[in-house]
Amino acid sequence: MRRRTLCNALAAGVALTLLAACGGGGAPPSSAGDSAAPVNDGLTANVRLEDEVKPTGTPKSGGRLSVMIRLDAVELDPHRMSETSAFVINEQLYESLVQSYRGEIKPALAESWEQSDDGKTITFKLRDNAYFHSGRKVTAEDVKYSLERIKDPKTRAPRARSYESITSVEAKDERTVVVKLSQPYAAILTLLSTAASSIVDRSVAEASGGLNGQVDGGTGPFKLASRVTGQAIKLDKHDKYWEKGVPYLDGLDFTFNPDDNARAAAIRSGTIDFLWRPAPEFIDALKKDQALKWYGGSGSLSLHLRLNTSKAPYDNVKVRQAIYHALDRQEILNVANSGFGTALQAGYLPPDRFGGVTKPIYGKPDLEKAKQLLAEAGHPNGFEAKLTVISTSAFQVRQAEVEQQQLAKIGIKVTIESVEATIADSKTKSGDFEMYQSGFGLTYDPDERFSASFLKGGGLNYGNWSDPEYENLIVQARSELDAAKRAALYQQAETILAERGPVAMTFLNADFDVVKKDVMGYAGDPTPTYRFYRHLWLDR
């Protein structure tokens, strides 16, 4: 049996989708596997290298931290969620067997684990001092229930396809869980570290209402105190949290405001303590404010224009390719995100990430080629199209407007349909759209994103695109333990995605967080993960 330290090394080998340090300090492994070498993400001029992994002074307990985010989450069930804001909140409420931080797998609800020599059996030993917010101690039966709930089609877990290698979960005794796999799975520990793999309180999940956001079934450092949907979420300290001495804060108070100006004004006036990802046009001004500290520069959100391949004319690959050749991705980045980020000229992954295509597939727009492809597809004069975008997402509305102008040059007359987030969620999940302006957060390992978003049956594969060659590469990569060979498989898959897939990748954003001077302990991870909030404290 291979003990936990060896499993950590394996996890670090596959958790290479990290960029260089976000918020500064600490670098993940490089794509060459050298754990001492930082990855150059091309944004180092924007990265602040003084985060407080080792805070100056002694952390103080007490106080509440006010955090403002642009939009509330539609779904707070950790097994069903898809929005980034849901991850921010749920990583305070829920935990998984293990946790990922800057490329390293660390203990969480499991204090140790062993993996069989053939890589197909993992035995987890649960810690004896982990309690749900209900007061009940976490047991192996809870782990079994949670992982089986994710795999159950009735749950509608968006990432369920990533778990299909798990053949069984056995509760050997109260503290011992045995997970069996159909084949070695290079990213299994990374997958089990994600918020999507949260261990939930069965009694809460099966009660009337379930994990509906009005009550939580987690073990995290904070517990849900109250929620006014769309306005505020209040979290209180979990007094029986297993990690000694944390959280330092008495609670977290989340508020939501889609108005970019109002959010920037709130942090500058001191109304809030923590502004999560300000709009790009305010970043330079906020950096210069001496009353504030800023962290970030690395990107975690990969933006794209999704086409519904279940509907004509988007089921025609030549129509999709015409759109891909017509787009000016750098212009989209400049207008939509004030130039903060990286234009994506190939697939979902930036070229410096593990598995990313290193040479551009697209460069400057090729309008003549785009028009030729449209003509070959039977649309020599273009066609009319509808582009759905969330109305309260200003930068994505700007992106849609630029795309509208660019596609008009090849005869595609785009009408922008601005809708509320809940309506957009319903329309995309039901396939009731033509084009959709969207984005996906980067994940520690490529498999989680590729399986959920681009494989047949994936919960985030809106429009149900299917490509047997692509799927074979993704499934093959799961069991490939050689990092170089695995990266090559992803590069092949990314090329297919870029050339004939359902999305035109546009840009990777650049993320920033802004906090007041007395907010201490910030230690971000650009994957991203938000579990470090339990170590934040107020120097007041």
C-alpha positions, -999 to +999 in steps of 0.1 A: +000+000+000+012+035-008+009+058+021-005+094+020+028+111+012+031+091-021-005+100-029+004+137-023+032+134-049+008+119-074-017+146-068+009+173-072+018+157-105-017+161-119-027+194-103-008+214-129-036+236-141-025+262-116-010+295-126+018+312-107+009+326-073-023+345-070-023+372-044+014+365-043+036+340-025+038+303-029+041+288-064+026+256-077+045+229-096+057+238-130+045+219-161+078+201-160+070+186-127+096+206-107+079+215-075+104+243-068+099+261-100+071+287-104+049+288-135+052+320-155+017+330-163+026+361-182+009+383-157+036+386-130+035+424-133+000+422-119+007+397-091+011+410-056+038+388-039+031+396-002+001+376+008+000+366+044+006+328+044+025+336+076+006+367+089+026+393+108+015+395+144-006+371+163-040+363+148-069+378+168-102+360+173-135+377+169-153+401+147-173+396+115-161+401+080-183+416+054-178+403+018-195+417-013-200+396-044-216+405-077-244+378-078-259+353-054-259+317-063-289+300-079-280+266-064-263+261-030-265+223-029-228+214-032-235+184-054-256+204-078-240+239-078-223+253-109-219+291-103-186+304-089-204+323-061-218+290-049-183+277-046-172+307-026-200+302-001-200+265+000-163+261+007-170+278+040-199+255+048-188+221+034-157+200+033-144+170+014-123+140+023-092+159+014-084+194+003-062+210-024-040+240-018-015+253-043-010+219-059-008+198-028-034+174-015-039+178+023-060+161+049-095+174+056-123+151+069-099+122+062-068+125+084-049+099+063-053+075+034-036+046+016-037+037-020-032+001-033-003-006-056-026-010-086-041+024-079-077+009-078-084+010-041-081+039-017-087+035+021-095+067+040-093+070+077-117+097+090-107+121+118-125+115+151-133+152+158-152+162+127-188+173+134-217+184+111-233+217+119-262+196+133-239+184+160-236+149+148-202+133+143-191+125+107-191+088+099-180+065+071-217+060+062-220+098+056-191+095+031-207+066+014-240+084+011-224+116-002-204+099-030-233+077-040-256+108-040-232+125-065-233+095-088-271+090-086-287+104-118-316+117-097-292+142-080-284+159-113-248+165-103-232+185-131-199+168-126-212+132-122-193+119-152-160+126-134-170+100-108-179+072-131-146+054-124-158+049-088-174+015-087-181+012-049-178+030-016-177+008+015-181+019+051-158-006+067-163+008+102-173+042+116-140+058+106-128+037+076-140+043+040-128+021+011-133+036-024-128+012-053-121+022-089-127+004-122-092+015-133-064+037-120-076+074-120-048+099-121-070+127-107-090+108-081-076+126-051-078+159-067-114+152-076-122+142-040-107+174-028-132+196-046-162+213-032-183+192-056-172+162-036-185+177-003-195+153+024-231+161+035-253+153+065-277+127+052-303+136+078-304+172+064-301+162+027-331+139+030-353+162+051-380+183+036-364+210+015-330+193+015-299+213+009-318+242-005-298+271+008-320+278+038-302+251+058-269+234+053-256+199+060-219+207+062-189+204+085-171+235+074-156+263+096-188+283+092-225+274+093-255+289+076-273+314+099-297+331+075-303+338+039-323+364+019-321+351-016-304+375-039-295+399-011-275+385+018-262+353+034-250+353+070-226+326+082-217+320+118-186+303+133-188+266+137-178+261+173-170+224+169-148+227+139-120+201+138-091+225+131-079+239+164-081+276+169-100+284+136-119+300+122-107+333+138-138+352+127-171+350+145-188+351+111-189+361+074-216+384+061-221+381+023-240+407+003-247+408-034-248+437-058-246+436-096-238+473-098-201+476-105-199+512-093-217+505-061-194+476-052-163+497-058-178+525-038-186+501-009-150+491-004-136+526-008-161+540+018-154+512+043-189+499+041-175+464+034-143+447+044-137+425+013-146+432-023-145+399-043-134+405-078-141+442-086-150+451-122-119+455-143-124+492-150-120+499-113-089+478-106-062+505-113-080+530-091-084+505-062-048+495-064-038+532-057-061+536-027-038+536+004-066+524+027-068+492+008-048+460+000-052+441-033-043+406-043-044+388-076-034+390-112-038+353-122-069+342-140-094+315-130-124+321-154-122+309-190-148+329-210-165+316-241-193+319-266-213+287-265-233+274-295-262+251-291-252+222-314-286+205-309-301+233-331-296+243-367-275+260-380-251+254-351-252+216-356-232+223-388-195+223-379-187+247-408-211+273-393-193+269-360-159+272-376-170+303-395-179+320-362-146+309-346-126+324-375-146+357-374-139+366-338-112+390-327-104+376-292-080+403-282-105+430-290-131+411-270-107+410-240-098+447-244-134+459-244-150+434-221-124+432-194-102+463-199-074+441-212-070+423-179-064+387-188-052+366-217-068+361-251-075+324-257-065+315-293-071+277-289-091+257-264-103+261-228-069+259-212-043+288-216-011+277-233+009+277-201-014+253-183-010+215-180-026+201-211-030+234-229-023+239-266+009+258-269+006+272-305-024+294-314-051+278-336-067+312-342-050+345-346-064+376-363-099+372-377-100+356-411-133+370-425-128+356-460-124+321-447-154+326-424-176+337-453-164+308-474-173+284-446-207+299-442-213+296-480-203+260-479-227+254-451-255+268-472-256+303-456-239+326-482-258+356-469-254+347-432-284+342-409-302+357-379-291+346-344-300+352-308-273+356-281-284+351-245-264+369-218-270+375-181-282+411-179-265+418-145-230+407-157-217+439-172-185+426-186-203+397-203-228+421-218-199+441-232-184+409-246-217+400-263-219+434-278-184+431-293-192+397-307-224+411-322-204+436-341-177+411-352-202+385-365-221+412-384-190+414-407-198+379-420-235+384-423-246+369-390-272+393-375-271+388-338-299+399-314-288+401-278-312+386-253-305+399-218-320+379-190-318+374-153-294+348-139-321+324-129-337+326-163-303+320-180-298+290-158-332+275-168-327+282-205-293+267-207-301+236-188-332+230-209-314+237-242-336+267-249-309+290-264-290+295-297-258+312-285-250+318-248-223+341-234-207+322-206-176+311-188-162+282-168-139+284-139-106+266-142-102+234-121-072+218-104-073+189-129-086+192-165-108+161-162-133+177-139-140+205-164-138+185-196-161+157-183-188+180-170-188+205-198-179+187-230-187+150-226-220+134-236-242+135-205-221+160-187-242+183-165-227+215-179-227+203-216-255+227-226-267+218-261-254+182-257-224+184-280-209+149-286-177+139-303-165+102-299-129+110-307-128+138-280-146+116-255-121+087-260-092+110-254-107+124-222-116+090-208-082+076-218-064+105-200-081+097-167-061+064-163-029+077-178-005+081-148+025+094-169+021+132-167+037+139-201+015+114-219-016+127-201-008+163-211-004+151-248-039+135-247-054+167-234-036+188-261-052+165-287-086+169-271-082+207-268-074+209-305-106+191-313-125+213-290-111+244-306-116+233-342-150+216-341-163+219-305-194+238-293-176+269-279-155+297-291-130+304-264-124+341-260-102+350-230-090+341-195-098+368-171-075+382-144-088+380-109-083+405-081-096+407-045-095+440-026-096+442+012-093+468+039-059+473+056-070+455+088-080+423+070-052+398+076-043+363+066-051+364+029-035+334+013-053+329-021-050+300-045-057+308-082-072+274-090-093+288-074-102+277-039-117+298-011-111+275+019-084+299+032-112+322+045-111+303+078-077+318+084-087+354+078-087+377+108-092+413+117-065+434+132-088+457+152 
